[in-house]
Amino acid sequence: SYVLTQPPSVSVAPGQTARITCGGNNIGSKSVHWYQQKPGQAPVLVVYDDSDRPSGIPERFSGSNSGNTATLTISRVEAGDEADYYCQVWDSSSDWVFGGGTKLTVL
Amino acid sequence: EVQLLESGGGLVQPGGSLRLSCAASGFTFSSYAMSWVRQAPGKGLEWVSAISGSGGSTYYADSVKGRFTISRDNSKNTLYLQMNSLRAEDTAVYYCAKARGYCSSTSCHWAAAFDIWGQGTMVTVSS
């Protein structure tokens, strides 16, 4: 089965840049999507197809994907960005797969 | 406004059954694949099941295969998840989610992201 690996936690000071990684075997060949989930709320799509943003998502959110690692980058981090972030792909053998999630803490 | 609204959650004994519903509005329901995704308390997201726009193709996670059945009624813009032989490990918030990609008459863009999520419904399996 296909496995996505995320760091459990990332911490960053306000105004700095946060980078959350998502590792998977040859993940660069897949479309990676990222979701933000705040406590008690449903997930929200923040980046799709590696690097595209849905309407309403700030330009501070960006994504990249190459080789065995995809990355969600949040520039000029704000207190309101504190949340859990999940990467997700579709794999022909494993169907829909989520990473374990990364808790972003804004110091 | 595009919206998904789940219902049907609750407390059920191990071995029992429950049917979840997800009412969709604001988009052409039959044109999009739909999925159920669950989240156990304090845990991450787990995909459970998916269905094509027409309902002709269905997919299940190994953890629920043979026990859960996904279906849809496009005339009612409603997605369902019939859950049988429930276990304690099925305890979770269940979300329905719309796939961003469009389904043609023959196939769906399965790699598409989940762009719209419902608010979730809690299922607790306990005696």
Chai-1 contact restraints between the chains, C-beta under 6 A:
chainA,res_idxA,chainB,res_idxB,connection_type,confidence,min_distance_angstrom,max_distance_angstrom,comment,restraint_id
A,S31,B,A111,contact,1.0,0.0,6.0,A-B,restraint_1
A,H33,B,A113,contact,1.0,0.0,6.0,A-B,restraint_2
A,A42,B,Y95,contact,1.0,0.0,6.0,A-B,restraint_3
A,A42,B,W117,contact,1.0,0.0,6.0,A-B,restraint_4
A,A42,B,Q119,contact,1.0,0.0,6.0,A-B,restraint_5
A,A42,B,G120,contact,1.0,0.0,6.0,A-B,restraint_6
A,P43,B,W117,contact,1.0,0.0,6.0,A-B,restraint_7
A,L45,B,A113,contact,1.0,0.0,6.0,A-B,restraint_8
A,L45,B,D115,contact,1.0,0.0,6.0,A-B,restraint_9
A,Y48,B,A113,contact,1.0,0.0,6.0,A-B,restraint_10
A,Y86,B,L45,contact,1.0,0.0,6.0,A-B,restraint_11
A,W90,B,W110,contact,1.0,0.0,6.0,A-B,restraint_12
A,W90,B,A111,contact,1.0,0.0,6.0,A-B,restraint_13
A,D95,B,Y59,contact,1.0,0.0,6.0,A-B,restraint_14
A,W96,B,W47,contact,1.0,0.0,6.0,A-B,restraint_15
A,F98,B,L45,contact,1.0,0.0,6.0,A-B,restraint_16
A,G100,B,G44,contact,1.0,0.0,6.0,A-B,restraint_17
A,G101,B,G44,contact,1.0,0.0,6.0,A-B,restraint_18
